[in-house]
Amino acid sequence: MTISVVRQEAIALVTVERPERLNALDTPTLRALLEVFHKLANDTSVRVLLLTGAGDRAFIAGADISEMAKKSPAEALAFAHLGHRVCQAIEDAPQPVIAVVNGYALGGGCEIALACDIRLASDRAVFGQPEVTLGIPPGWGGTQRLPRVVPPGIARELLYTGRRILAEEALRIGLVNAVYPAAELMDRAFELARQIAANAPLAVQLAKSATCFGTKHGLEAGLAYERQCFAFAFTTEDQREGMHAFLEKRQPHFRGQ
């Protein structure tokens, strides 16, 4: 099995399990990852997702070049479609997705991380979009998501040069939210996940949905959508519980209803 899922209460840890290939993504692994995210998206007991790679060398080193090297243009197009579907499934998951980047996140691995809501890195992490050094452009969303995460000029530099960057530079340009010592990374990721999971799950999902909608459709459409999300929240039990708990000076008990 190339993808494992481990549950800790309301948190699901998804791990790409190909450490012998630095967790590079071939077609079977991409399909397995897509299936896992579709399944978890429909699991209302899961409030936060963590995504990482097995071993201590790589998050996801990229797409499997040994497979890509043999592809025809038509096969390459199908491979790009599959990579896009995986990234879209991550982005569209109702739960927040945290990339736990424990090593190399290159090419397709960087694109997978970009599709996540939050990126945490170890001090050993390395990021990059080196596709141009292989004679191809990025094909799983890097040309679109990277300029939306880091300043566009920096994104273009990284896309055009294929230059790799270390964790501290990734933090400086805003590619990652935080950098931790490798031994602390997973504990810190679970700490953040528990903090998110303690909030009203429907409210968190609405916040994610509105954020993604505005990014795709622009400010005015995003503001209109936000108003609808805000009003919808007032139909939920969690809204009543949260506000009553505040007024009663007690901790809320959110049920996701």
ChimeraX attribute file (.defattr): number of C-alpha atoms within 10 A of each C-alpha:
attribute: neighborCount
match mode: 1-to-1
recipient: residues
	/A:1	9
	/A:2	16
	/A:3	20
	/A:4	16
	/A:5	14
	/A:6	11
	/A:7	11
	/A:8	10
	/A:9	12
	/A:10	15
	/A:11	20
	/A:12	22
	/A:13	19
	/A:14	24
	/A:15	22
	/A:16	26
	/A:17	22
	/A:18	20
	/A:19	18
	/A:20	10
	/A:21	13
	/A:22	23
	/A:23	29
	/A:24	27
	/A:25	25
	/A:26	18
	/A:27	15
	/A:28	11
	/A:29	20
	/A:30	22
	/A:31	16
	/A:32	17
	/A:33	23
	/A:34	20
	/A:35	15
	/A:36	17
	/A:37	21
	/A:38	16
	/A:39	11
	/A:40	20
	/A:41	19
	/A:42	12
	/A:43	12
	/A:44	13
	/A:45	15
	/A:46	19
	/A:47	28
	/A:48	27
	/A:49	28
	/A:50	23
	/A:51	22
	/A:52	22
	/A:53	29
	/A:54	22
	/A:55	17
	/A:56	17
	/A:57	20
	/A:58	27
	/A:59	34
	/A:60	33
	/A:61	25
	/A:62	26
	/A:63	23
	/A:64	18
	/A:65	12
	/A:66	10
	/A:67	11
	/A:68	14
	/A:69	10
	/A:70	10
	/A:71	13
	/A:72	10
	/A:73	9
	/A:74	9
	/A:75	12
	/A:76	15
	/A:77	13
	/A:78	13
	/A:79	20
	/A:80	16
	/A:81	14
	/A:82	17
	/A:83	25
	/A:84	18
	/A:85	16
	/A:86	24
	/A:87	25
	/A:88	18
	/A:89	20
	/A:90	27
	/A:91	21
	/A:92	19
	/A:93	23
	/A:94	25
	/A:95	28
	/A:96	25
	/A:97	25
	/A:98	24
	/A:99	26
	/A:100	27
	/A:101	34
	/A:102	28
	/A:103	27
	/A:104	25
	/A:105	30
	/A:106	27
	/A:107	27
	/A:108	27
	/A:109	26
	/A:110	27
	/A:111	28
	/A:112	26
	/A:113	29
	/A:114	24
	/A:115	25
	/A:116	23
	/A:117	19
	/A:118	18
	/A:119	23
	/A:120	25
	/A:121	31
	/A:122	23
	/A:123	20
	/A:124	19
	/A:125	26
	/A:126	25
	/A:127	28
	/A:128	25
	/A:129	28
	/A:130	23
	/A:131	21
	/A:132	16
	/A:133	12
	/A:134	10
	/A:135	7
	/A:136	9
	/A:137	17
	/A:138	17
	/A:139	20
	/A:140	26
	/A:141	19
	/A:142	25
	/A:143	16
	/A:144	14
	/A:145	14
	/A:146	22
	/A:147	16
	/A:148	14
	/A:149	14
	/A:150	17
	/A:151	13
	/A:152	12
	/A:153	10
	/A:154	13
	/A:155	21
	/A:156	15
	/A:157	11
	/A:158	20
	/A:159	22
	/A:160	15
	/A:161	14
	/A:162	19
	/A:163	15
	/A:164	17
	/A:165	16
	/A:166	17
	/A:167	22
	/A:168	20
	/A:169	14
	/A:170	21
	/A:171	16
	/A:172	12
	/A:173	14
	/A:174	14
	/A:175	25
	/A:176	23
	/A:177	14
	/A:178	20
	/A:179	21
	/A:180	20
	/A:181	13
	/A:182	17
	/A:183	12
	/A:184	12
	/A:185	20
	/A:186	21
	/A:187	12
	/A:188	17
	/A:189	23
	/A:190	20
	/A:191	12
	/A:192	14
	/A:193	21
	/A:194	17
	/A:195	11
	/A:196	17
	/A:197	21
	/A:198	13
	/A:199	18
	/A:200	21
	/A:201	24
	/A:202	23
	/A:203	18
	/A:204	19
	/A:205	18
	/A:206	20
	/A:207	17
	/A:208	18
	/A:209	21
	/A:210	22
	/A:211	16
	/A:212	16
	/A:213	17
	/A:214	17
	/A:215	12
	/A:216	11
	/A:217	11
	/A:218	11
	/A:219	12
	/A:220	10
	/A:221	14
	/A:222	19
	/A:223	15
	/A:224	12
	/A:225	18
	/A:226	19
	/A:227	11
	/A:228	13
	/A:229	17
	/A:230	14
	/A:231	10
	/A:232	14
	/A:233	16
	/A:234	11
	/A:235	11
	/A:236	15
	/A:237	15
	/A:238	22
	/A:239	20
	/A:240	15
	/A:241	17
	/A:242	18
	/A:243	12
	/A:244	14
	/A:245	14
	/A:246	12
	/A:247	9
	/A:248	10
	/A:249	9
	/A:250	10
	/A:251	11
	/A:252	19
	/A:253	13
	/A:254	18
	/A:255	14
	/A:256	17
	/A:257	12
